[in-house]
């Protein structure tokens, strides 16, 4: 945020001073400056500074996204400026691009190019804003063309273009551009570059690339940045390697709030709630004040472990002890905690009396608890609320259909399917993947397209015989189809996560853990089967599904069958 903007005036007995430290002060200053600007051109520097603060320097979460007043105020300032330099044009173009008004950004950019005296106005700020605008409209290729035409490309512009690829879901191109950046003379990645790449490594589950980035950071000295170190910590924790994550944390000279929150949340997601709570206690003793995000991580740990009383105690302390207002995410965590443990009356009471509007995560948590305990009536309420928020989300329909199927209501299952079909909504196909030898191998249910498919299926059949010898009976409740039990058992035996696990056992050294990722929640029968497989083959198997990590070893899962 711009800390101070001072205008020296020849027409006033006392030059106006604008001390800006909050959003409210910023817009008070704008209101004071507007009537004076037309009569006194010497106020133009103050106008530029305030316009830049309104459009670029202030974070969207604190200014522009909370009030429609802010960007129009900056535009009025801009329109009244007697003289506009490249900085003023760029600040407003960037403001429109960043805050969801691409048409206004493009119109202003074209006007800038046509304005007398603006020949060659494709300066660094304006072209970066234009590239941002294209990316926000989903036109990443156009953004890349703008980037390629930039006469000067520094670390900031390279980083921004890499991030645009990641934000657009085009991870491969983002990683390739980052490697190109490393080979480019005169440009060195900074802490923000590394942090963005590490976030993408976590999102796309490419731990091996993340480790290479870690090595590069260490050699360049960027690893000493707390910002980059926190991103590295999150990358390891989201790839299921809490050992490496904690080593990064413990090597930090002075962990900050973000770092503490990352390690607490990492333990929560990796099925180690006791460690999450232990680090939370250490954090409180460090003297750093927690924020609302910290408590989301702690409450998640309580929810995943079924620590109802501890979770409620922490929830009430947020406001009573730390004077932090409860957010919708805090409520969502507590509803998750209560509904997982079957305390639906308490959950409904909290929903009916909560101080903020329930969000989709809260309703999804309630629906998930209803699935565990087969609470059909409350599941309908949660599903209806979710569909009001996200009417096209197939996950809600599928979960509700699963609940109906679990209690034998197959007519209702068909009703859900007909509704989905009439609205053109299709179920997201389940897929699992594993990284082996720097290659990602993807599997679908019943998939036989992999070059080693025969070997994979042969291993699964061999493992099945040993599982049955140990007392395994397929739980066909997890198959939606109203078909014969024998067919259900065959369907469930070749789910994508089992295929990926079998390939991992074949393709990785015996000493290495088998690490599999799945885009949806792991099915209950596969969870049981993979626990047994971990004991039979004496291998640690790690499965990250859409909710959390499952660390399975010697027949036991870190979630303790509570997820």
N, C-alpha and C positions, 0 to 999 in steps of 0.2 A: 504494500500500500504506500502511496506517496505520503511521506511524513509531513512535509511542509511545502506550501506553494506561496510565494511572496510576489506581489505585484507592486511596482513602483510607479506612481501616477504623477503626472504633471498638473492634472486638473483638480485634484482634491487637496484640501489642506493637510490631510493625514492619509498616507498611503495605506490602502486596505491590506490586512494580513490575513491569510487563510491557514489556520492550523488544523490539519486534517489527520486524525488518528482513528476515526470510526466512520462507518458508512453514513450515519446520521449527520456527522459534521461535514462530510464530503458534500452531501446534497444541500445542506444549509449554505455552504460556501457557494455552490452553483447558483442557488436562488439569489444570493446577495450580489453575485457577479453579473448575472444576466442583464439587469436594467442599466448597468454602467458600461457594458462592453461596447455598444454601438457608438457612444459618445467619446470614448477614450481608447484609441488603438494600442496604447502602451500596456493595456491589460491583457493583450494577446498571449504573452508567455504564461500568465496564470491560467488563462482559459485552456491552453494546450495541456498544462499539467493536470488540471482538474478533469478534463475530458479523458485523458489517458487513464487517470485513476478510476474513472467511472466505467471505462470499457475494457481495460486490460489489467491494470495492476491489482485491483481488488478481486479476490477470489469470487467466482460466480455464486458459491454457496452463501456468501455473506452479503452480496449486493444484488447482482442483476437477476438471479433466479428467484429472488424473494419478492420483488416488487416490479411491476411494469413501468414504474415511474422513472427508473434510473437511466435506461438507455435513451429514451426520448429526451431527458434532460441534457444528456451529453450531446445528442444530435442538435438540440436547440443552441447549445453553446457553440458547436461547430459551425452551424449555419450563420451565426452572428459574427463570427471571427472575420475581421477585415482582411486579414492575410492568413493563408493556410500553407504551411510547409509540408514536406513529405511525412514528418512525424505525426502531424495532426490527421492527415488523410489515413495513414496506416492504422492509427489508434482506433478510429471509428470503423474502418473496414474490418479490422480484427475483432472488434466488439460485436458487430453484427454476425460475423462468421462463427464466433465462439458460442453465441447464445441463440442459435436456432433460427436465424433470419438470413438464409443464404441469398435469397433474391435481392434483399436490400444491400447485402455486401457486394454482390456482383454489380448491381446498378451503380453503387458509389464508386467501385473500382473503375468501371468504364467512364464514369464522369471525371474521375481523377485523371485518366489518360487523355481525355478531351480538353481538359482545362488549360487555358493559355499559360505557358511557362512551366508546364509539367511534362515536357518532352523527356522521354526516358524515365518516366516515373516508376518503372518496375524496380523499385528499391527493395532491399532485403525484407523490410517489415511488410510492405504491401503484398509482395509475392508470397510470403509465408502465410499471410492472412488468406490470400486467394486459394492456396493449396489446402489450408484448413477447411475453407468453405466447401471445396469439391469433395474432400474426404467425408465431411459431415453429411453430404448429400449421397454418400455411397459411391461416389465417382473417384475411387482411389487411383485409377489409371490416369485420369485427368490431373489429379494432384501430383502424380509422379512426373508427368510431362512438364508441369510448372516448375517442379523441383529441378528437373534436368536442365531447364533453361536459365536457372538462376546464375548470374555471373559470378557470385561469390557464395560459396557454401561452407559455412563454419560448422562447429560441433552441434550448435543449437538446431540448425536447419536439417542436418543429417539425422539427428535424434528425433526430430518431429516427423520426418518422413518414415523412419523405421516404425515409430509408434502408430502412424496412420495404417500401415499394413497390419500391425497386430490388432488394432481396434476394429479393422475390417474383417478379422478372422482369417487373414492370409499370412499365417505364421511363417511358412516356408520362404515367402518373398521377403518378409521382414528380417529373418535370420540371414538370408543371402545379402541383403543390402547392408546389414551390420558388418558382415565379413568384407564386403566391398569397402566400407568405411575404414576398416582396419588397414586395408592395403593402400589407402589414398594418402598421398604425401601432404603434410601440412595440417592434417586433421587428426585430433586425438579424442577418443571417447571420453566423456566426463562422467561424473557420478550419476547424472540423470540418465545418460545413455545406458550405462550398465544396469541401473535399477529397472529401466523399462524392458530391457532384454531378459533380465532375470524373472520379472513378472510373467513375461511370455513363456519362458521355460517352464514355470510352474503351471500356467494355464494349459499349455500344450503337452505337458508331461514329458519333456525331453531333458531328463536329469543329466545325461552325459554331456550335452551341450552346455548346461548350466555349470557343470564342473569345469569345463574348459574356460568359460567366462570367469569363474572364480580364480583360476590360475592366472588368467590375463590381468585381472584386477590386482592380484597380489604383486605381479611383476611391475605394474605401472604405478603402484602406490595409491591407486584410487580406493583400494580396500580399506583405507583408514577413514573413509567418510562414513559417518553413522548412518546416513541416508542409504548408501549403497549396501552397507553391511546388513541393515534391516531387510532390504530386498533379498539379499543372499540367504538370510535366515528363513524368510518366508518361502523361498524357492525350495530349500531342503525340506522344510516341514511339509509343504504341499506335495512333495514327491515321496513322502513317507520315510524320510531319513532324519529322525529327530536326533540321532547321535551327532551327525554333522551339524545340524542346526544349533544344538547346544554348544558345540565347540566354537562355532562362530560367535555365539552370544557371550560365552565366557572369555573370549579373546578381546571383546570390546573394552576399550579404555573406560568409557563411561556410557553405559546403555541408557537410552532415552525412553520416553513413554512408548514410542512406536515399537522399539525393540522388545521391551518387556511384554507389551500386548501381543506381539507376534509369537513369542515363545510360549506364552500362556495359551493362546488360541491354537498353536501348533500341537501342544500336548492334548488339548481337548479333542481336536479333530483326529488325532492318532490313537485315540482310545486309552489314554493314560490320564484319567481325571485327577488321580491323587497327585501326580506330578504337576498338573496345571494348578491345582489349589496350593501346592507347596510353593511354587514360583509366585503365585499371587500373594501369599503371605510375605515372601522375601521382598517382593515389589513394594508392598505397603511399608515395610521397614526401611526401604531405601529413601523415603522422604518425598518421592515423586507422587504428585496427586493423580489418581486415576481419572479417566474420562469415560464417556458413555460407551466407547468402543471396547475398552478394557473389560467392562462388566458384561458385554455380550459374550466375550470369550469365556469368562468365568461361569456364567450361567449356562453356556453350552456344555461345559465340562460336567456340571451338575446334572443336566438333562441326559447326557449320554451315559452317566453312571447311575441314574435313578436316585440321586441324592436329593430327595424332595425337601426335607426340612432344611438342609444346608442351603439349597437354592432359594427357598423362600426367605431365609434369614438374610442372604446377600441381596436379594431383590429389595427388601424393605430398607436395607442399609443405604441403598443408592441415594434415596431422597432424604432419609432421616439423618444419616451420618455424614454423607458427602455432599448434600445439597445439590444433587444433580437430578433434573427432571427425568422421569421415566420416559423412554422412547417406545415407539411401536415395536422395535426389535427386542427391547427388554421384555415386553409383554409376550412377544412371540416365543422367546426362550422359555418363559415360565409356563406358557400354555403347552409347549412341547414337553416340558418336565411333568406337568400334571396329567396330560393325556396319555403319555407313554406309561405312566404308573396307574392308569385307569381311574383317576380322580376327576371324573367328568363333571360332577356337580360343582366342584370348586372351580374348575376351568370355565364353565358357563357363567358362574357368578362373577368371575374376574372379567370376562369378556363383556358382560352386560354393564359393568360399572367402571371400566377403564377410562382414563382421562383423555386418551387419544384414539383416533380412528384405527380399528384393526387393519393391518396390511395383509398382503397376500401370503407372507411367510407365516403369520399367525394362523390363518385359516388352513394353510397347507400342513402346519404342525398338528392342528386339531384333526384334520382328515387322516394324517398318518397314525395318530393315536387310535382313531376309530378303526383303522385297518388292523392294528395289532389286537384290539379287544373286540372286534366284530360288532361295533356299535353302529348299527345301520341307521337308526333315527338321527343321531347327531351328525353322522357322515353326510346325510342329505343336506343338513343346514350348512355345513362347512363347504360342501361342493357348490351349493347355490351361491354362497357368498364369493367363492373363488371365481365362479363363472361370470359373476357381475364385473369383477375386476379384469379377468383375462378370459373372455368368452371363447377364444380360439385355442386355448392351451389343452393339448390332448392328454397331458398327464393327469389332469383332474378327472376327466372322463374314465381313463384307464384305471385309476385308483378306485373310483367309485364302483366300476364294474368288477374289479378284483374283490371288493368287500361283498358285493352281491353274490359273486361266485363262491366265496368262502363259506357262505351260509346256505348255498344251494338255490339261490334265487335266480335261476338261469333265464326266466322270462324277463326279469329286470335287466339282466346282462344284455339281452337282445335289444331291449328298449334303448339302452345306452348306445349300443352299436348303430342302431337305426338313426338316432339323433346325430351321431358323429358323421354318418354317411350322408344324411340330408344336408349337413352344413359343410361338407367337403373337408372334414377334419380327419386326418389319419394318424394312427399311433406312430410315435417315433420308434424306429427300429432299434432294438437293443444291440449294442456293439461293445466289444472289449478289445483292448490292444495291449501290446507288450513291446518294449524296446529291447532289441537284441542286436549287438554289433552295429550300433548307430543306425539301425533300421527299425522302423515301427511296423509291426505286423498286426493287422486288424482282422477280427473275426466277428461273424454274425452267427445267429443260432442255426445249427445244422450245416454250417459252412464247410464245403469240401473243395474250395478253390485254392487253398494254400498248397504250395508244392510238396509239403510234407504231410498232407492230409491223411494218407494211409497210415503213416507212422503215429500220428496224433490219435486217430480213432482206435488203432490197435492198443495203444497205451491206455486209453480210457476204458476199453473193454476189460483189459487186464486188471486195472485198478478197481473196476466195478465188482469183479469176482472177490477181490480181497476185502472190499468194503462190506459186501454181503456177509462174508465170513466173520466180520467184526460186529454184525448186527444191524447194518444199514438197511432201512426200508424207505423207498422213495416216498416223499410227502407230496402227493399229486394235487394237494389243495392249491399249490402255486401255479397250476396250469389252468387257464381260464376255460378252455374248450370243454363243452359238455360231450365228452367222448368216453370210450371205454378206458378203464384203469391202465390196461397194458399199453395202449397208445399214449396215454398221458405220461407213463413212466419213460417211454422211449423219447417223447418230446423233451422232457426235462433233462434227460441225460446228456444232451448235446447243446446246452446253453452256451452262449458266447464266452462267458467267463471260464467255463470248464475247458473249452477248446484252447483258450489262451494259456491257462495254467498248464495243461498237458504239453503244449509247445514249449513253454518256459522250462519245464522239467527236462525236456529233450535237448534244448538248445543252449542251456546255461550250465556253468560248472556246478558240481555238487555243493561246493562251499558257498555259493552265492544265493541270496534270497531270490525267489521268483516274484516279480513285481508286476501286477496286472492292474489296468485301469478300465473302468466301465462307465458308460455315459448315463446309466440308470441305476436304480437301487438294486443291489445283489438280491437274488431271490432266496427265500429261506431254505429251500432244499439244497441249492448250490452252496450256501453257507455251511450247512451240515456236512455235505459231501467234501468240500475243500478242507474242512477241519480234519476229517478222517484221512484225506490224502496227505496232509502235512505230516501226520504221524506215520503213515505207511512208508512214505519215501524219505522220511527224516529230513525234510527241508522246511525252512521258513517260507511261507507264502504270504504276500502282502497284496491285498485287494483294495483299491480306492474306488468306491462307488460314488454316486451323486451326493451322498450325505456325509461320508466319513471314510477313514481308513480302517481296515480290518487286518490286524497282524495275527496270522494263524501259525501256531508252532506246536508240534507234539500233540495235536488234537484239541488245542485250546485257542480261543480267539480273544484278542485284547478287549473286545466289546462285551465279553462274558454273556454272549447271546442276548444282549439288551441293546437294540439299536432301532 
